[in-house]
Structure formats: C-alpha cells, structure tokens
C-alpha cells in the first residue's frame, strides 16, 4: 500500500518559482514574464489551468452523469462532505433511473451544465460511474468547459469528463466518488487526501518496489484513467491522450486479457506511447487468467517487454489507484505536471 504524504502548505516554492517571485515585481515586468516562461519546461508551459481551490462553506454539486446510485449509498458520502465543511447539493436528476442510466441524456446533461455554470458551485463530484457519460459530451463544446473552470471529481466512466476537462485546458481529479467516499471507512486516509487536495494541499505518493518496475525518472502532464473509456474517446476533441510529454496512468475493471492487450496495442498504433515520459499501471480487477498468464500485470509486463523495448521511460506497476472494493484509490490530478521516479527503493510520484 502506498504511503500518503500531504503538503501542509497550499504552495511549496521550487527553485524556478522563487525566481518567478523575484522577477514578477520588477519594473521590467513584461520582459521578466517572458524570461520566466522560457525558464519553464515545455510540459509546464502547457499545463492546464488549476481551478480555484475550495474553502470551508463552499458548495459542491453532486450529480450522476452515468448510472444511477442507490439513495441510501449516497447519504453517508454526503455527510462526510458536510463534515469536511462543504455544502453538498444533489442534482435534480441524480437519483433517477432511465434504462439503467441516471435519467435521459438531456436530464443528465442538464444536471452537468447546471453544476458547471452555477457560479455558487465550486466543485462537481459524481455519485458513481458505470456507463453513459460520453453520451453527454456530444453537445458540450470544450469552450463551455473552458468558460466555467471548477474541480470535477470522479473515475471509471467519469474518465470521459476528466479527459474533456483536460482538453479544455482545465485540470481534473481522478478519485473516489460520493458513493465510495461514504461506503468504505477503511479508506478514510485516502478520503482525507482528497479532502486536503480540494483545499489546495498537493499530495506526494511513495509506492513499494514491484518486480516488473522499470527504473528511471520522467516528467510530464499526468493523464489517463479507465482504458476502455479512453479508447472510446480516441482521436476525438475530448481525448486527453493527444497531449504531448505525458505521464500515462491506466486502469480498468471487467475487461479480459484479450481486451486489455488490444487496448494497449491501440495506444501503440495511435502513437500515444511515443509521447509518454512515464507509465503508471494501476489496478485491473474482475478478469480471469488467460493467454497463459496468471495476472494482468504479467501480461502487460510481457507486452511492454516484447513490443516497446525502445521506450526509455520509468514504468510503475501496482500503483494503488483504480477499481477495487476496500482497496485504496488515491487521488490523482489529471493535467497536472508531475515527476515519476522509479528505483530499487520504490516509486515516487510528486505533483
């Protein structure tokens, strides 16, 4: 299990940013701003916008853009959000059930747009995943997301919305949703990382060594999430895997080894792996051993070993994020610049 290290400061200044504060308040402001921009690494210059961090008393919209939750499974998570000092409010259609979706496409899109466009709402946290979010994106241009920057939290099928936000130039949060926040008390430490992250305290993660790890150090924009959802967005305007210089995170559930093998090769054929500066392999669950492999990790290890020997970047296996009841799903900032370091001592991911 990873150890969770939370910064107690909203902003920790690195060497480059100390230079920034010296030059920003100089009489030659514009020239200094240009010089500062040139000092930044390319991926840092392209980093999507960080929405405003939350404060106690802020309103959070709770919506169901995919499948419907059970009301009794949502209230415990709502209560935890209240304990954190926030004011969660349920979307009008969040508990509806229409052909296994949480309402019609129009109803779910309406809840999403109301949550995004309401200036009183400071963050949007989904109740659960499932399927169907991609249906909402067709009539939501990236300009709409760009016009209303706020934190969007979720994972699984919500990967589609996180991806759209990053493509709109807005960072998003891959993390437990309201259902998961309230259901598993043993994840309280992980939930507290999300709480602190919403307040602006960035995490750092250390993960124990894994026998399949590939050592190295890489920097780039953290992108990724559910593999099957990302595959469905391939080469659309909402596809965050089109970004350059990326640290790629992948996970999935209920997909067989044939399917994951195919999706990994799709990443190769699309040229995504040529833009990768580091690979984080999260949790894969609910599959059967197949293709002569005992585990998904073994299969992915062999695929990488066989087809991607020329990709010189760190690879971390067994990262504690993704699906899996009663197992940690640590929050990840999609679209944020990160450093991935993999060595014999383990893996460090820093924001």
N, C-alpha and C positions, 0 to 999 in steps of 0.2 A: 504493500500500500504506500502511496506517496505521502511525503510529509508536506504540510501546507504552511508556508511562511508568508504572512501578510505584512506588508509595509504599514507602519503606523503613521506614515506621513502621506498626504494626498499626492505630493510631488516630491520626488527624490531627484536632485540635480546631478546629472552626469557631467563630465568634463566639457562636452560640446555645449550643453545648456548653460553652464557657468559662463562660457564665452558669450553666449546669447545675451545674458542679462547685462554684461559689460558693454555690449555694443548697441543694444536696443535704445538705451537712454543717452546716446551720444548725439551731438549736434548734426552729424552726418548720418541721419537715420536711414535714409533710403539706400545709400551706399552700403552701410553696415548690414542692412537686412539682406541685400543681395549676397554679400560676403558670407553671412551666416547660412543662407540657403545652400550655397556652394559647398559649405563645410559638411552638410548632412549627407549621409549615404543615400544612394538613389532610392532605395525602398522607403527610407524615412521621409523623403520629399513627396512620395506618393501615398503616404499613409492616410487612409480615410479619416474623416472628422470624428472626434470623440464628442458625443452629445454631453450636455450638462449633467454633472453628477447629481444625485438626489440628496435631499436634506430631509430630516425628520418632519413629518407633516405633509410631505408631497403625496400627490395622488398617483395611483398605479391602476391602469386599465387591465382587467383580467378578461381575456377573450378566448374563444375556441375556434380558430380558423380551420381546424381539421376535423377530428372526430369528437363526438360528444362525451363529456365526463359524467360520472355519477355525482349528484349534488353532495352526497354525504362524504365523497372522497375529496371534494374541493374545499369545504369549510375549514378543515384543520390547517391547510396551507394558507388560506385567507387569514386565519387567526395568527399564524406565525408572522405574516407580513404586518399585521397590526402590532404585534409585539415588537417588531423592528422599528416601529414608529411611523409607518407609512399608512396611507388611507386607500386600501384596495377597493375597487368598484367593479362589479360584474357587468359584462356587456349584455345588452338586451337579448341576444340570441345565444348566449354562451352555453345554455343548458338544453337547447332544442335538439331534436333528433329527426333528421330527414334522410331516409335511405342510408343510415349509418354515418352520415355527416352531421355536424352541429349546425343544422339549418341549410337552407338553399345556398347556392353560390352567392346570390345577391345579398342574402341575410348575413352571411359570414363576411363578405367584402364590406358591407355596411358597418359592421362592428369594428373591423380593422381600420377603415378610413375614419370613423368617428374617434377611435382611440388615438390615431396618428394626428388628426387635425385639431383636436381639442387642446388649446394652449394650457389648460389646467392640468392635463395629464403629463407626467414627467417620464413615465416608462410604461412599456407594454409587456406583460408576462402572460404567456399562453398557459391554458389549463393542462393540455396534453397534446401529444402528436397523433399519429395514426396515418391518415392519408387525406389528400384533397386540397392542401394549401396551394399547390401550383395552379389550381383552377382559378384562384383569385387574382393571380398576377397579370393575366391577360389584359385586363382593363385598368391596371395600376401602373402608369408610366414611372420610370425612375425619377423623373422630375418631381413627382408627388412625394416620394420618399425623401428626396433631397430637400424639399421645402419644409419638412417637419422633422428635423433630426431629434430623435429621442431613443433611449435604450429599448431594444427589443430582445426578449429573453425566451429561449426555448431550445429544443434539439429534436432529433428524429425527423419527422416530416416537416418540422418548423425550419429545418436547414434551408428550405427553399426561400423563406422570408429572410433569414440571416444572409443568405447569398445575395438576394436582391438589394438588401441594405448596403452591403459592401460595394456592390456595383454602382449604387447611387452615391457612393462616397461617404457612407456612414458606418461606423463600427457597430458591431452587434455582439451579443453574449450567448454562447453555446453553454447551456447549463440546465439544471433541474427546473421543471415547470411547477406550477402550483400544486398539481396532484402529487408529484414526487416530493416536494418540499414538506408536505404535511404527512405523507404516508410512512416514511422510514425514519424514525427517531435516531437510528444508528448513524444516519448521515448528517447529524447536527453539525459536525465540524465542517463538512463540505458546504452545508447551507450557510454557515456563518461566513465562509469565504465569499459566497455570493452576496450576502448582506454587506460585507465590508467593501466589496467591489462596487456595488451600486452607490456607495458613499464616496468612492474615488480612491480606495486603497488597493493598489495593484498587487496581485499575488506573485509569488515565485514558487516553483514546484521542483522537488527532488524525488526521483524515482529510482528504486533499487536496480542494480545491473540485471540484464537479461542475456541469456546465451546467444541470442540471434542479433543483438545490437551491433551496429556498425559505428565505429568511433569517428569522431570529428566534431567540427563546430560550424554552425551556419547561422546566418541572419537573414530575415525577410519578413514579409507580411504573413501572419498566421491566417490560413483559410482552410475550409474543409467542413467535415461533418459526416452525415449519412451518405454512404457511397451510392446507393441506388437513387436517392433523391438528387444528388449532384449529377449523376449520369443522365437523369431525365431533363436536366437544365442545360445539357451540353450545347455550347455554341449559340445560346440564346443571350439576349441582353442582360439576363439575370444570373449569368454563370460567373461566379467569383473565381473559378479556376482559370479564367482568362488573364488574371493578374500576373505580373512578372515577379521574379525573385521571391518565391513563396516558401513558407514552411507549411507543408501539407499534412493535415490531420485527417485520418479516415477511420470509420467505424460502421457497423451495421448489425442488423438482427434479422433472423428468419431467412437469410439468404444462404443457399447451398454453396459448396466449394466451387462447383462449375460456374455459378453466377458471379461470385467474387473474383474468380480467376478471369472471367470475361471482362468484368468492370475494370480490373487492374490493367488489362491489355488495352482497353479503350483509352485509359489515361495515357498509355504509351503512344498509341496511334494518333491521339489528338495533340501530341507534343507537350502535354502538361508536365511530364516528368523531366523534360529538358529545362523547364523553368523553376524546378524545385531546388531549394537550397538546404532542405532538411525534411525528413519524413517521420511523422509520428503515427504509429499504428495503435489505435485504441482497441476497445473491446468489441469482439464479434461473438454473438450469442445465438442460441436456438438453431443450431445446424447439426448435421450428422457427419461423422467422419466419412471421407470419400476420397476417391482418386489415389488411394494408397497412403493417405496422410492421416495422422492421428488427430491433428488440430489445424485450425485455420492459420494459426501463426506459422506452423511448419510449412504449410502450403505456400503462404506468402513469402516466407524466407527463401524457399526454393525458386519461386518465380522471380524474385528480385535477383537472386544469385545467378540464375540462368540467363535472364533477358536484360538485366540492367547493370552489367558489370562496369560500364563506363561512367555511371553516375556517381561522382565523387562527392558525397554529402553524408552527414550523420543520419542514422536511422535508429529510432527508438521503438522497441516492441513492448507491449504490455502496459501502455500508458492508461491510467485509471480514469478514462472518460468514455462515455457512450452508454449503451443499454446494459441492463443487468440489475434485477431487483436486489436490494440490500447491498449493493456494491457502489463504491464511490463514483460519482460523475462530476469531476472537478470542473469549475467554470473556466471557459476559455474565451478570450476576447478576439473575435473574428475581425480581421482587418487591422490588427494592431501589430506594430513592429516587435519582433521577439528574437531572442537568441536561444538556439538549441545547442547544448553541449552534451556529447555522449562520450563517456570514457569508461575505464575499468571500474571506476568508483560509482558509476550510475549515470543517470540522465538529469540534467538541469534545464528547466525552461523558465526564462526570465522575460518579463514584459518591460 
